[in-house]
């Protein structure tokens, strides 16, 4: 019998990711162990097991995003 995988993401990081996703009601969090979001089959956010967030942005939005972080 296979055992269910368990996320190793720090609880505080996962909570922040959940809050981020909740700011846009049309976005659905997917993945139980490896949380991510996707639109039309294209993943655009991903939270890895260390709690590092990956975001895919359109090329024309990257520079503006980087100025605001």
Phi, psi and omega in degrees: 000129181282142176268147180289139177287147180239137179291142176253010181293131177304135185305320181295322180291319179296321178297318178297319178298315179300318179295320178299312180296323182294344180289346179231102187297342181274355180263131180250129174286135178237166178081123180278311182269323180242088185293140178203169172232152177212158178221127182053038178080007181247117179291134178235349167221153180206134177247113182279175187293343176273351181095011178277131181266131173249136180229131174258125180238156173297149183307321183285352180256348185297311183298315179297321178297314183296331178290337185261003180259000000 
